């Protein structure tokens, strides 16, 4: 098929390269001219494992442009633009702007408009009113750092549609994944995405609260607790990793969006609100650990990306930590294998450790595993539980969820 993708971020590009691999012709549209020019030269604007290689391999199936007019002969068009939160509420302006542009482009075309952007219930219905064409809600569930893998091997495909034939076409498009398919209404599909992300955020905040208690107990390690409860099939081990909190382009905005959306309907999502509160308190606990070591001095923060295997720093807890440390008077240097920031002086790994009085691991990159020997002699705070406590100097080591 000839497929349009509007919005060339992680979701748009991952969707594009995977469908290009299947032989479809992809027209990628973005308003960012520099991004489009880079893609025309086979340069990915973001780091995502496998993305650059797939972009080069299937480049013959791509057209990149800022011109919506090239979408006029497509079979379907994915909307993959961002949906940020502003003042705690979701901003859908980018989605509706795309819909208005598509209405003008697709007037004589029956192309199906597919919404992959994360949107609150009722959005697909409004997009339908704007574009007039058939609309399908097909939320993504990919994780940054494994976006291509998740696009090719999803846990499920969710298809929300009012028109059965439109839903069937989108279902057939993803048939190569062999994933189970959930057919739903527009509102159900939109709600599934928020329910999934909110539950995962709650799960992380839950284990972080258990970690708080473990820190007050003698010889108690939250990683042992998490491993044991994760063996219960009703709980599962996923997203039970205690740390300094969740960030990124999804959880912070999506939890806020669904809380405010529910409130407008007269409902309180008390558990989700509690998860947000717990997450917002994580940095204070790390700073408290730090003050137990030194009240002033040089701090090396290892990791500035919000998670490993990406260069994305949106809502990065590491960056929030750096800002807090600077406001407390500490001098901060940082290192990350892929991401960069202006919030701290970026140096090499060895230099970062050498300069520091205290080293804080803020992102769980594989590169930071096995650093125990290099960290000898330094005060260390393991904010992501990737070091072996038995190999650390007890009087100089603290970790999230590790008792004294």
C-alpha positions as CSV (number, residue, x, y, z in Angstrom):
1,X,0.0,0.0,0.0
2,X,0.9,3.7,-0.2
3,X,1.0,4.8,3.4
4,X,1.3,8.3,4.8
5,X,2.8,9.0,8.2
6,X,2.4,12.5,9.7
7,X,4.9,13.2,12.5
8,X,8.4,11.7,12.3
9,X,9.3,11.1,15.9
10,X,9.9,7.8,17.5
11,X,6.5,6.4,16.8
12,X,6.3,7.7,13.3
13,X,9.7,6.5,12.3
14,X,9.5,3.1,14.0
15,X,6.1,2.6,12.3
16,X,7.5,3.7,9.0
17,X,10.6,1.6,8.8
18,X,8.7,-1.6,9.9
19,X,6.0,-1.1,7.3
20,X,8.7,-0.2,4.7
21,X,10.3,-3.5,5.5
22,X,7.0,-5.2,4.6
23,X,7.2,-3.6,1.1
24,X,4.8,-0.6,1.6
25,X,5.6,2.8,0.1
26,X,5.9,5.3,2.9
27,X,5.4,9.1,2.6
28,X,6.7,10.7,5.8
29,X,5.5,14.2,6.5
30,X,6.8,16.6,9.2
31,X,6.7,20.4,9.5
32,X,10.3,20.4,10.7
33,X,12.3,21.2,7.5
34,X,15.7,20.3,9.1
35,X,14.4,16.9,10.2
36,X,13.0,16.2,6.7
37,X,16.3,17.3,5.1
38,X,18.3,15.0,7.4
39,X,16.0,12.1,6.6
40,X,16.3,12.8,2.9
41,X,20.0,12.2,3.4
42,X,19.3,9.0,5.3
43,X,20.0,10.5,8.7
44,X,17.7,9.6,11.6
45,X,17.0,12.6,13.8
46,X,16.9,10.3,16.9
47,X,18.8,7.4,18.3
48,X,16.8,4.2,18.5
49,X,18.5,0.8,18.2
50,X,18.2,-0.5,14.6
51,X,16.5,2.6,13.3
52,X,19.4,4.1,11.3
53,X,20.2,0.7,9.8
54,X,16.6,0.0,8.7
55,X,16.2,3.5,7.4
56,X,19.2,3.0,5.1
57,X,18.1,-0.5,4.1
58,X,14.6,0.4,3.1
59,X,15.2,4.0,2.0
60,X,13.9,3.1,-1.5
61,X,10.4,2.7,-0.1
62,X,10.5,6.2,1.5
63,X,9.6,9.7,0.5
64,X,10.1,12.5,3.1
65,X,8.5,15.8,2.7
66,X,6.9,18.8,4.4
67,X,4.2,18.9,1.7
68,X,0.9,17.4,2.7
69,X,-0.2,17.4,-0.9
70,X,1.9,14.2,-1.5
71,X,-0.6,12.3,0.7
72,X,-3.4,12.8,-1.8
73,X,-3.1,9.3,-3.4
74,X,-2.5,7.3,-0.2
75,X,-4.4,4.3,1.0
76,X,-4.2,5.3,4.6
77,X,-2.5,8.0,6.7
78,X,-1.2,7.5,10.2
79,X,-1.3,10.5,12.6
80,X,1.8,10.2,14.9
81,X,2.2,13.7,16.2
82,X,2.9,14.5,19.8
83,X,0.1,15.2,22.4
84,X,1.8,17.1,25.2
85,X,0.2,18.2,28.5
86,X,-0.1,21.9,29.1
87,X,-1.2,22.9,32.6
88,X,-2.0,19.3,33.4
89,X,-4.3,18.8,30.4
90,X,-3.7,17.1,27.1
91,X,-3.1,19.4,24.2
92,X,-4.7,18.0,21.0
93,X,-4.0,21.0,18.8
94,X,-1.4,19.1,16.7
95,X,-3.7,16.2,16.1
96,X,-6.6,18.5,15.0
97,X,-4.2,20.7,12.9
98,X,-3.2,17.5,11.0
99,X,-6.8,16.5,10.6
100,X,-7.7,19.9,9.0
101,X,-4.7,19.6,6.6
102,X,-5.8,16.0,5.7
103,X,-9.4,17.2,5.1
104,X,-8.2,19.5,2.4
105,X,-5.8,16.9,0.9
106,X,-8.0,13.9,1.0
107,X,-11.3,15.5,-0.3
108,X,-11.3,13.2,-3.4
109,X,-9.7,10.3,-1.7
110,X,-11.2,7.6,0.6
111,X,-7.9,7.1,2.4
112,X,-8.4,5.8,6.0
113,X,-7.0,8.1,8.8
114,X,-5.4,6.1,11.5
115,X,-4.6,7.7,14.9
116,X,-1.5,6.3,16.6
117,X,-0.9,9.4,18.8
118,X,-2.0,9.0,22.4
119,X,-5.3,10.8,22.7
120,X,-8.1,11.0,25.2
121,X,-11.5,9.3,24.5
122,X,-13.6,11.2,22.1
123,X,-10.7,12.4,19.9
124,X,-11.2,10.0,17.0
125,X,-14.9,11.0,16.9
126,X,-13.8,14.7,16.6
127,X,-11.2,13.8,13.9
128,X,-13.9,12.0,12.0
129,X,-16.0,15.2,12.1
130,X,-13.1,17.1,10.6
131,X,-11.7,14.8,7.9
132,X,-15.0,13.1,6.9
133,X,-13.0,10.0,5.9
134,X,-13.1,6.8,7.9
135,X,-11.0,7.0,11.1
136,X,-9.4,4.1,13.0
137,X,-7.9,4.4,16.5
138,X,-4.8,2.2,16.5
139,X,-2.8,3.1,19.7
140,X,0.9,2.3,19.9
141,X,2.4,0.4,22.9
142,X,6.1,0.6,22.0
143,X,8.9,1.4,24.4
144,X,11.6,3.9,23.5
145,X,14.8,2.0,23.4
146,X,13.1,-1.0,21.8
147,X,10.6,0.8,19.5
148,X,11.3,-1.3,16.4
149,X,11.2,-4.6,18.2
150,X,7.9,-3.6,19.9
151,X,6.4,-2.5,16.6
152,X,7.3,-5.8,14.9
153,X,6.4,-8.0,17.9
154,X,3.6,-6.2,19.8
155,X,1.8,-7.9,22.7
156,X,-1.5,-7.0,21.0
157,X,-2.9,-4.9,18.3
158,X,-5.8,-2.7,19.3
159,X,-8.2,-1.4,16.6
160,X,-11.0,1.0,17.4
161,X,-13.3,1.7,14.5
162,X,-16.9,2.6,13.7
163,X,-16.6,1.2,10.2
164,X,-15.8,-2.5,10.1
165,X,-14.2,-2.5,6.7
166,X,-11.8,0.3,7.7
167,X,-10.9,-1.7,10.8
168,X,-10.4,-4.8,8.7
169,X,-7.9,-3.0,6.5
170,X,-5.8,-1.8,9.4
171,X,-6.0,-5.3,11.0
172,X,-4.7,-6.9,7.8
173,X,-1.9,-4.3,7.7
174,X,-0.5,-5.6,11.0
175,X,-1.2,-9.3,10.3
176,X,2.5,-10.0,9.8
177,X,3.1,-9.4,13.5
178,X,0.9,-12.5,14.4
179,X,-0.2,-10.5,17.5
180,X,-3.6,-11.0,19.1
181,X,-6.1,-8.4,17.9
182,X,-8.5,-6.5,20.1
183,X,-11.4,-4.9,18.1
184,X,-13.0,-2.1,20.0
185,X,-14.9,1.2,19.8
186,X,-13.0,4.4,19.3
187,X,-13.4,5.3,23.0
188,X,-12.4,1.9,24.2
189,X,-9.2,1.9,22.1
190,X,-8.3,5.4,23.3
191,X,-9.0,4.4,26.9
192,X,-6.9,1.1,26.6
193,X,-3.8,3.2,26.0
194,X,-4.2,5.3,29.0
195,X,-5.2,2.4,31.3
196,X,-2.1,0.5,30.2
197,X,0.4,3.4,30.8
198,X,-1.3,4.4,34.1
199,X,-1.1,0.9,35.4
200,X,2.6,0.6,34.6
201,X,3.3,3.9,36.3
202,X,1.3,2.8,39.4
203,X,3.4,-0.5,39.5
204,X,6.7,1.4,39.5
205,X,5.5,3.9,42.1
206,X,4.3,0.9,44.3
207,X,7.7,-0.8,44.3
208,X,9.4,2.6,45.0
209,X,7.2,2.9,48.1
210,X,8.2,-0.6,49.2
211,X,11.8,0.5,48.6
212,X,11.4,3.4,51.0
213,X,10.4,1.0,53.8
214,X,13.3,-1.4,52.9
215,X,15.8,1.5,53.3
216,X,14.7,1.8,57.0
217,X,15.2,-1.9,57.7
218,X,18.4,-3.8,58.6
219,X,19.6,-6.2,55.9
220,X,16.6,-5.6,53.6
221,X,16.9,-5.3,49.8
222,X,14.0,-4.3,47.6
223,X,15.4,-6.2,44.7
224,X,14.8,-9.5,46.6
225,X,11.3,-8.4,47.5
226,X,10.5,-7.5,43.9
227,X,11.9,-10.8,42.6
228,X,9.8,-12.8,45.0
229,X,6.5,-11.0,44.4
230,X,7.2,-10.9,40.6
231,X,7.1,-14.7,40.5
232,X,3.4,-14.5,41.3
233,X,1.8,-14.8,37.9
234,X,-0.9,-12.4,39.0
235,X,1.8,-9.7,39.6
236,X,4.6,-10.6,37.0
237,X,8.2,-9.2,37.3
238,X,7.8,-6.4,34.8
239,X,8.0,-2.8,35.9
240,X,8.9,-3.8,39.5
241,X,12.3,-2.1,39.3
242,X,12.8,0.4,42.1
243,X,14.6,3.5,41.2
244,X,14.6,7.3,41.2
245,X,11.3,7.5,39.3
246,X,9.7,7.4,35.9
247,X,10.1,10.1,33.2
248,X,10.1,10.3,29.4
249,X,7.6,11.3,26.8
250,X,4.7,9.0,27.9
251,X,4.1,8.3,31.6
252,X,4.3,11.9,33.0
253,X,2.0,13.4,30.3
254,X,-0.3,10.4,30.1
255,X,-0.9,10.1,33.8
256,X,-1.6,13.8,34.1
257,X,-3.8,13.8,31.0
258,X,-6.1,10.9,32.2
259,X,-6.3,12.4,35.7
260,X,-7.5,15.7,34.4
261,X,-9.8,14.1,31.8
262,X,-11.4,12.0,34.5
263,X,-11.8,15.0,36.8
264,X,-13.6,16.8,34.0
265,X,-16.0,13.9,34.0
266,X,-16.5,14.2,37.7
267,X,-14.3,11.2,38.6
268,X,-11.1,11.0,40.7
269,X,-8.4,8.6,39.8
270,X,-7.0,8.4,43.3
271,X,-4.5,5.6,42.7
272,X,-3.0,7.3,39.6
273,X,-2.8,10.6,41.5
274,X,-0.9,8.8,44.3
275,X,1.5,7.3,41.8
276,X,2.3,10.7,40.4
277,X,2.8,12.1,43.9
278,X,5.2,9.2,44.8
279,X,7.1,9.8,41.6
280,X,7.5,13.5,42.3
281,X,9.1,12.7,45.6
282,X,11.8,10.4,44.3
283,X,14.4,13.1,43.7
284,X,14.1,14.4,47.3
285,X,15.1,11.0,48.6
286,X,18.2,10.9,46.4
287,X,19.2,14.4,47.5
288,X,18.7,13.2,51.1
289,X,21.1,10.3,50.5
290,X,23.6,12.6,49.0
291,X,23.5,15.0,52.0
292,X,24.3,12.0,54.2
293,X,27.6,11.8,52.4
294,X,28.6,15.5,51.7
295,X,26.9,18.8,52.1
296,X,28.8,20.4,49.2
297,X,31.2,19.3,46.5
298,X,31.4,17.7,43.0
299,X,28.7,15.3,41.9
300,X,29.0,13.0,38.8
301,X,25.6,12.0,37.4
302,X,25.8,9.0,35.2
303,X,23.0,9.1,32.6
304,X,20.9,12.0,31.4
305,X,18.5,10.2,29.0
306,X,15.2,9.3,30.6
307,X,16.0,5.6,30.0
308,X,18.7,3.5,28.4
309,X,19.0,2.9,24.6
310,X,17.6,6.3,23.7
311,X,18.9,9.9,23.4
312,X,15.5,11.3,24.6
313,X,15.7,13.6,27.6
314,X,12.1,14.6,27.7
315,X,10.9,14.7,31.4
316,X,14.1,12.9,32.3
317,X,14.4,12.3,36.1
318,X,18.2,12.6,35.7
319,X,17.8,16.2,34.4
320,X,15.4,17.1,37.2
321,X,18.0,15.7,39.6
322,X,20.8,17.7,38.1
323,X,18.7,20.9,38.4
324,X,17.9,20.2,42.0
325,X,21.5,19.4,42.8
326,X,22.6,22.7,41.3
327,X,20.0,24.6,43.2
328,X,21.4,23.0,46.4
329,X,24.8,24.4,45.6
330,X,26.5,21.2,44.3
331,X,28.8,21.3,41.2
332,X,27.5,18.8,38.7
333,X,29.2,17.0,35.8
334,X,27.4,14.3,33.7
335,X,28.0,11.5,31.2
336,X,25.6,9.7,28.9
337,X,26.4,7.3,26.1
338,X,24.0,9.0,23.7
339,X,22.1,11.9,25.2
340,X,23.4,15.4,25.8
341,X,22.2,18.3,27.9
342,X,23.1,21.9,28.7
343,X,22.1,21.5,32.3
344,X,25.5,20.2,33.3
345,X,29.0,20.0,31.9
346,X,29.2,16.8,29.8
347,X,32.4,14.8,30.1
348,X,33.7,11.3,29.4
349,X,32.9,8.4,31.8
350,X,36.3,8.2,33.4
351,X,36.6,12.0,33.7
352,X,33.1,12.2,35.3
353,X,34.1,9.6,37.9
354,X,37.6,11.2,38.5
355,X,36.2,14.7,39.2
356,X,33.4,13.5,41.5
357,X,33.2,13.3,45.3
358,X,29.9,11.5,44.8
359,X,28.7,9.4,41.8
360,X,25.0,9.0,41.2
361,X,23.7,6.4,38.7
362,X,20.6,8.0,37.2
363,X,20.0,6.0,34.0
364,X,20.5,2.2,33.8
365,X,22.7,2.0,30.8
366,X,24.5,-1.4,30.3
367,X,27.7,0.6,30.2
368,X,27.3,1.5,33.9
369,X,27.0,-2.2,35.0
370,X,30.2,-3.6,36.4
371,X,31.7,-0.3,37.4
372,X,32.2,-1.3,41.0
373,X,36.0,-1.4,40.7
374,X,36.2,2.0,39.0
375,X,34.0,3.5,41.7
376,X,36.3,2.4,44.5
377,X,37.1,5.3,46.8
378,X,34.1,7.4,45.8
379,X,30.8,7.9,47.5
380,X,28.2,6.2,45.3
381,X,24.4,6.3,45.1
382,X,22.9,3.7,42.9
383,X,19.6,5.2,41.8
384,X,18.8,2.4,39.4
385,X,20.0,-0.7,41.3
386,X,22.5,-2.0,38.7
387,X,25.6,-2.3,40.9
388,X,26.4,-5.3,43.1
389,X,26.3,-4.1,46.7
390,X,28.6,-6.9,47.9
391,X,31.4,-5.3,45.7
392,X,30.9,-1.8,47.1
393,X,32.5,-0.1,50.1
394,X,29.6,-0.2,52.6
395,X,30.4,3.1,54.3
396,X,30.5,4.8,51.0
397,X,27.6,3.2,49.2
398,X,23.8,3.8,49.2
399,X,21.2,2.4,46.9
400,X,17.5,2.8,46.4
401,X,15.6,0.2,48.5
402,X,18.7,-1.1,50.2
403,X,18.6,-1.2,54.0
404,X,21.5,-0.2,56.2
